[in-house]
Amino acid sequence: MTTPVKPTQPKTKSKQATPSQKMPKKDAMTNNQSTSKHQCEPCDAFHLVMARHVSNGLTCDERDKQDLFQALATTVKQQMLADWRQTRVDDISQGRKQVAYLSLEFLMGRSLGNALLNLDIEQTTRDALQEYAVTIEEIEQQEHDAGLGNGGLGRLAACFLDSCASMDLAVTGYGIRYEYGMFAQKLVDGFQVERPDRWLREGNPWEVRAASHNVKVPFFGRTSSYIDRDGRNNVTWTDTQDVLAVAYDMPVPGYKNGRINTLRLWKAEATDDFDLTEFNQGDYSEAVARKNMAEQITMVLYPNDASENGKELRLRQQYFLSSASLQDLLNTWVNQHGNDFSDFAKFNVMQLNDTHPAIAIPELMRLLVDEYFLEWDEAWQVVNQTMAYTNHTLLPEALERWPVRMMQQMLPRIMEIIFEINARYLEQVAHQWPGDASKLADMSIIEEGYEPHVRMAYLAIVACFSVNGVAELHTQLLTSGLFRDFYQLWPTKFNNRTNGVTPRRWLAQCNPKLSALLSKRLGNEWITDLSHLNALNAFTDDVAFIKEWAAVKQANKTELQQLISRECGVEFDAEMMFDVQVKRIHEYKRQLLNILHVIHLYQQIRLGNTDDLVPRCVLIGGKAAPGYAMAKLLIKLANNVAHMVNSDAVVSQYLRFAFLPNYNVSAMEKICPATDLSEQISTAGKEASGTGNMKFMMNGALTIGTLDGANVEMLAEVGQENFFLFGLNANEVAALRLNYQPDSFMPPLSALSEVMELLESGHFNLQEPGIFDSIIASIKSPNDPWMTAADFESYRQAQVDAANAYKDQMSWTQMSIRNTAASGRFSSDMTIAGYRDEIWRA
C-alpha cells in the first residue's frame, strides 16, 4: 500500500507577523503542541457583538446567535487573509505548477468547524466563547450549509480541496456561486416538495468579492471570418449577448501548514443594468428581461432539465463556468508571461470533474485561436497537454449530450470548433479501422440521428491526456465496456484513481469522541496519514479499549437519536441497531430493496416471529431530482411504510423507520459516527465508486453491500468476515439481463412473494389506491435494469447474518474497530497523491 505524503510545512516567508502567525502552530509533521498559549483571540467584531448583548442585559438564551456566528466567522477569515495572500505570492515566485479543478459542484457543508480545526484555533475559540457562556456547537448551528452541490460528486470535490491544501499543492477550485442550492426538501403527506434553498439569506462571511478578476462570457450572436494581412484565416464571434462573470473567493485552509488555497466561484450579472436604448424606446420589459436572463444562469443549482428551457439553462451554466475559469487562467498567465504559451502546459493543468465542464475544451481552443491567434495545431497541443478528465458514471444516460441545434444557436463558435475537432479526430479513427463506417459512427463526437447530439464524454476523451475512473471496478468496466473503442485507440490515456474522503472533516471533526480515543492510543499522526489507523488491529482483543469504543458509538447514537426525533418525529432507540442508507435517491442505488426488507421485517413482527429478531432502527435520507418521477415515488413509499411501522405499537418494539428530510453534509456529520450498519446496495456495475461508504467505514460502521464501486476495494481491505456481502456481481448481472425473469425469484411462500402480496394489497396506500403500481410493475418487469427481485433473497440473508452478528456486541465492536483500521486506503490524501504524481505531475 502506498503511503500518502503528509501535509508539508510552508516555505519560509519573509513578511511581517500577522495575527495568525502570532498563534503557535502544531508542526504538521509531528503535531507537537507548542507550550506557549495562543495569543490570538476573536477579533474586535466578535467582542463588540458580545458587548452589545451584555450591555442590553440580555440573557444567554436571548442572544442573537446568528450575529455571533457572523462575527466569529469574520474573525476566523481575517486570521487567514495574510497567509492567503502569501500563499499566492509564494506559488508565483517559486514557479509552482497550478492545478485548476473545474467542477459544477462543491458540496462544502459548513466551513466554521473545518476552519477552526485546520487553523488549530478550536481550543482558543472555545475559551473565548466560554466567557459568554456560549459553545462552539451552538454557534456552528447558525451556519447554513453552502448550497454549492448536490451529492457525492460535489462532496468529493470538497474533500479534494481539503487534501490539496493540506498536502501543500497549488490547487484552485473553480465553480459557480449558486444563489440557491439545488432545493430544500420538505415532506408533505410523504411526498417530496422542493423549496428554495436560500443559503445566502444571511450572507456568506467566508467569501471575498474579487472584482479585478471579472470577465465577460459570450452567448448567441454569429460568427464571421476574414483573412488578415499575413494570409491567416481568422474567425470572429460578434453580436453576442455577453454576461459578466463576477468572481467570489472562499479560502480553503490546509491542515496546520499555513497554506490557504482558493475556491473561486462565479456569479452571473448583466454587463449593464439593462439596455438603455431599449428602455428609452419604451421596451421596458425586454430591457429588464435581458438582465434577468443573465442573472438566471447562477440562480439555481442544476435546474430541472426535463424541459427545453431547463436544458438550455444547464448548458449555459456549464459554458459560463468553463469560459470564466479559462479566461481567468489565461489572463493570469498573460499578465506574468505575455502571449507566449509555449510553456503554459509546464505550469498549468486542468482537471475536469465529470463531463459537466467538458465544454472547456472547445472554449480553450477558441480563446487560444481567436483571441491569442495561435495556430490550430499549436493550440490543440496546449489543450492535449493541460486537460485531464475524470469520469464519474457508468450510466450512459448520465453522460452529457447536447443537441447540435441548441449549441449552434447558443454557442455558434463553440459548435464550429467541435465540428473541426471531430473531423480531425475521425481521421485517426479511420487510420485505426480502415473502411469501418460503423466504427466512425460509433466513435464520432457527433451522434447522428433525427436530432444530432454532441457527446461531451467523447469530446473529453479525445482531447484530454488523462482519463480516469474512480474505483478499480469502475475503471475496468469503462475500458471493457462504455469506452472500449477509445481504450483500444489510446490505452495509455486511461488510469484509475480510487476516490477518497478527507479524514479531517469525516473523522477528526465530525466524530470528536472517536477522534480523541484514537489520538489517545495512536497519537495525532493519523489525521494527516490515515494508514496509522492500521495500528488499531493491535487493540481488537483489548477489553478496555473495546468498551471505550462501544461507549463512543453509543454516545454518538444518542446524539443522532435526538436529531431524528427533532427532524422526523420518530423516536429511535439507541439500544437498537442503527441501519442507515443516506444518499441521492436513484433506482440504481436501490433504496427500494431496503424498503422491501423493512416490509419483510414488519410482516415477521406482525406474524409473531420475533424470537431471533434483533431490534433495529432504519434510516433513509436523500433527495430526488425534481424531474425524476420514480425516485420521488420511492420517497413516498418509504414514508408510507414508515407511517405503518411507527404507528403500530407491536411493531415499534422491534422496528422503527424514518426518512430524514433535507439530507445534507451537516446531517451526515451526525449520521456516520452513529451508524452500525451501512447500506451500500446498488446494482453491481452501476455505482462508479461511492464515498458515503468510505465515511461510514472510517467511523466504524459495518457494510452490507454488493460488489460494486469502491465496495470491492473496501472488502479487500477489511476482509469478508468483517463485511456483509450479497448479490450478483457485475458479470452475473450482465449475463442474467439476457433472459431475466423476475417471477422466478418470487416462488410461492417465499419472503419476496409475501412482501409483494402485501405491497400489492394496498396495505401501505389505503387512502391512495394504485399510487405504487409503477413501482410494483418495475420489480416484476423482465426489463428491470436494477434486478431488485434477483438480489432480494441474498440481501435478506445477509441482513440475517448482520443481525446475528450484532447479538454479540463484543464481536461486533471488534469488527467495527477493524473497519476503521482498514479505512486508511480511502483517505482523499492518498487519492490526491495519485493525481499529483501520475496525472498532474505537480
Buried (B, 14 or more C-beta within 10 A) or exposed (E): EEEBBBBBBBBEBEEEEBBBBEBBBBEBBEBEEEEEEBEBBBBEBBBEBBEEBEEEEEEEEEBEBBBBBBBBBBBBBBBBBBBBEBBBEBBBEEEBBBBBBBBBBBBBBBBBBBBBBBBBBBEBBBEBBEEBEBEBEBBBEBBBBBBBBBBBBBBBBBBBBBBBBBBBBBBBBBBBBBBBBBBBBEBEEBEBEBEBBEBBEBEBBBBBEBEEBBBEBBBEBEBEEEEEEEEEEEBEBEEBBBBBBBBBBBBBBBBBBBBBBBBBBBBBBBBEEBBEEBBEEEBEEEBBBBBEBBBBBBBBBBBBBEEEEBBBBBBBBBBBBBBBBBBBBBEBBBEEEEEEBEEBBEBBBBBBBBBBBBBBBBBBBBBBBBEBBBEBEBBBBBBBBBBBBBBBBBBEEBBBBBBBEBBBBBBBBBBBBBBBBBEEBBEEBBEBBEEEEEBEEEBBBBBEEEEBBBBBBBBBBBBBBBBBBBBBBBBBBBBEBBBEBBBEBBEEBBBBBBBBBBBBBBBBBBBBBBBEBBBEBBEBBBBBBBBBBBBBBEBBEBEEBBEBBBEBBEBBBEBBBEBBEEBBEBEBBBEBBBBBBBBBBBBBBBBBBBBBBBBBBBBBBBEEEBEEBBBBBBBBBBBBBBEBEBBBBBBBBBBBBBBBBBEBEEBBBBBBBBBBBBBBBBBBBBBBBBBBBBBBBBBBBBBBBBBBBBBBBBBBBBBBBBBBBBBBBBBEBBEEEBBBBBBBBBEBBBEEBEEBEBEEBBEEEBBBBBBBEBBEEBBBBEEEEEBBEEBEEBBBEEEBBBBBBBBBBBBBEBBBBBBEBBEEEEEBBBBBBBBBBBBBBBBBBBBBBBBBEEBBEB
